Every structure is written in structure tokens, then in C-alpha cells.
Amino acid sequence: QVQLVESGGGLVQPGGSLRLSCAVSAITFTLNTMGWYRQAPGKQRELVAEITSGGSTTYADSVKGRFTISRDNAKKLLALQMNSLKSEDTAVYYCKLRRAWDDYWGQGTQVTVSS
């Protein structure tokens, strides 16, 4: 049984900040690579940030220096701190758990950056 539930999305003005959270039910969470992806209208879903079980992180060039991915293994939470938001960050953001045999996705949370 694997469930991922995102929260924290909403409407924010350019330059503002949001913190997204993903609650994960998987027992193997501490061993899994986790990631945040986003999909804007008319665009393919793209990797935003990824974090391994050991804490190594990877960021898309478009968000590097503005977004920070983190995980709390005790609480089984994945987070994405988003600062200096731009209109092009507008998208549905998805939490993903990666396993060797399968990937699991949350339902997504809408982030809209607009004046």
C-alpha cells in the first residue's frame, strides 16, 4: 500500500514563496528516491527536483537556487520550498516515489503565480 498526498499549493504573487508537502505512506520511504515534478498546460511533465535516500539532490536548471527539496524520514514527508516564484512556475506539482520496479504518484497540487 503506497499513497502520496500533496498539499500546500495555491495562488501567489511573483516573487513570493510557497512550501509544498507530500505525505507518504510507504514503509520503504527511507530507502526510496523521491521527486517533485510539475506539468503546465500544454507542456510535458518535467522533473523539478529529486532527493535520494542519502540526501543527494538534483534540480532542474530553471529552479536551481530558488527551490529546495527536503525530506523528513521520521515523519515520512517530502517538501519543496519554493522562493522567488515566477509566472513560468505555474503548474500542477506532483510528488513521486521511485522504486526499482515501479513509480508512485500523488494527485497533484496546483501552483499559480500571478499578479
KEKOL-405567 format. One line per field, with one value per residue (C-alpha): residue in one letter; x, y, z. Coordinates in nm, 4 decimals, always signed. Layout:
KEKOL-405567
residuo <- A|...;
east <- X|...;
north <- Y|...;
up <- Z|...;
END
This chain:
KEKOL-405567
residuo <- Q|V|Q|L|V|E|S|G|G|G|L|V|Q|P|G|G|S|L|R|L|S|C|A|V|S|A|I|T|F|T|L|N|T|M|G|W|Y|R|Q|A|P|G|K|Q|R|E|L|V|A|E|I|T|S|G|G|S|T|T|Y|A|D|S|V|K|G|R|F|T|I|S|R|D|N|A|K|K|L|L|A|L|Q|M|N|S|L|K|S|E|D|T|A|V|Y|Y|C|K|L|R|R|A|W|D|D|Y|W|G|Q|G|T|Q|V|T|V|S|S;
east <- +0.0000|+0.1604|-0.0114|+0.1220|-0.0793|+0.0412|-0.0646|+0.0383|-0.0402|-0.2256|-0.2124|+0.0939|+0.2272|+0.5512|+0.8475|+0.6525|+0.7056|+0.5188|+0.6036|+0.4642|+0.4373|+0.3861|+0.2754|+0.3976|+0.2550|+0.5176|+0.7044|+1.0141|+1.0115|+1.3517|+1.5065|+1.3380|+1.4405|+1.1698|+1.0967|+0.8833|+0.7554|+0.5338|+0.3115|+0.1916|-0.0938|+0.0270|+0.3593|+0.5088|+0.5541|+0.9061|+1.1399|+1.1675|+1.3832|+1.4867|+1.6341|+1.7862|+1.7669|+2.1128|+2.0093|+2.1721|+1.9697|+1.9169|+1.7407|+1.6159|+1.8197|+1.5064|+1.4585|+1.8161|+1.8875|+1.5185|+1.3715|+1.4859|+1.3781|+1.3969|+1.2718|+1.1816|+1.2194|+1.0759|+0.7540|+0.7641|+0.7243|+0.8700|+0.8820|+0.9559|+1.0338|+0.9745|+1.1099|+1.1261|+0.8386|+0.7868|+0.4847|+0.6535|+0.6441|+0.2670|+0.1798|+0.0354|+0.3052|+0.3301|+0.5117|+0.6753|+0.8180|+1.0650|+1.1275|+1.3260|+1.0063|+0.7561|+0.6828|+0.4058|+0.2454|+0.0365|-0.2761|-0.1017|-0.1454|-0.1979|+0.0511|-0.0449|+0.1938|+0.0155|-0.0393;
north <- +0.0000|+0.3215|+0.6584|+1.0077|+1.3185|+1.6642|+1.9859|+2.3497|+2.4743|+2.7939|+3.1395|+3.3518|+3.6747|+3.6833|+3.6897|+3.5167|+3.1815|+2.8571|+2.5359|+2.2130|+1.8976|+1.5342|+1.2830|+0.9335|+0.6085|+0.3704|+0.1645|+0.1805|+0.5627|+0.5980|+0.3838|+0.5487|+0.8288|+1.0961|+1.3713|+1.6697|+1.7068|+1.9653|+1.9898|+2.3142|+2.3330|+2.2144|+2.1006|+1.7641|+1.6695|+1.7647|+1.6981|+1.9863|+1.8316|+1.4917|+1.3654|+1.0236|+0.8188|+0.9506|+1.3121|+1.3855|+1.6389|+1.7236|+2.0330|+2.1465|+2.4405|+2.6545|+2.6260|+2.5949|+2.8484|+2.9175|+2.5811|+2.3434|+1.9817|+1.8089|+1.5008|+1.4147|+1.0397|+1.0259|+1.1948|+1.0438|+1.3823|+1.5262|+1.9035|+2.1605|+2.5129|+2.7482|+3.1016|+3.3872|+3.2372|+3.3319|+3.3098|+3.0253|+2.8186|+2.7928|+2.4243|+2.1256|+1.9864|+1.6133|+1.4103|+1.0876|+0.7868|+0.5891|+0.2191|-0.0174|-0.1907|+0.0952|+0.4636|+0.6060|+0.9465|+1.1782|+1.3525|+1.6834|+2.0308|+2.3477|+2.6322|+2.9562|+3.2506|+3.5653|+3.9276;
up <- +0.0000|-0.1221|-0.1030|-0.1649|-0.0829|-0.1842|-0.0171|+0.0045|-0.3424|-0.4111|-0.5634|-0.5012|-0.6489|-0.8472|-0.6116|-0.3395|-0.1725|-0.1194|+0.0600|-0.0796|+0.1265|+0.0361|+0.2970|+0.2099|+0.3450|+0.2031|+0.4602|+0.2390|+0.2236|+0.3890|+0.1151|-0.1822|-0.4102|-0.4056|-0.6500|-0.7345|-1.0888|-1.2497|-1.5533|-1.7058|-1.9601|-2.2993|-2.1560|-2.0696|-1.7078|-1.6045|-1.3163|-1.0722|-0.8015|-0.6726|-0.3473|-0.2812|+0.0357|+0.1202|+0.0778|-0.2575|-0.4552|-0.8188|-0.9523|-1.2872|-1.4124|-1.4169|-1.0397|-0.9168|-0.6465|-0.5868|-0.4843|-0.2127|-0.1816|+0.1552|+0.3342|+0.6909|+0.7225|+1.0741|+0.9634|+0.6132|+0.4499|+0.1325|+0.0977|-0.1691|-0.0580|-0.3490|-0.3311|-0.5803|-0.7733|-1.1357|-1.3624|-1.5503|-1.2305|-1.2680|-1.2961|-1.1184|-0.8921|-0.8290|-0.5673|-0.6861|-0.5077|-0.7172|-0.6809|-0.8993|-1.0052|-1.0180|-0.9628|-0.7477|-0.7909|-0.5816|-0.7069|-0.7644|-0.6215|-0.8249|-0.8003|-0.9706|-0.9800|-1.0895|-1.0011;
END
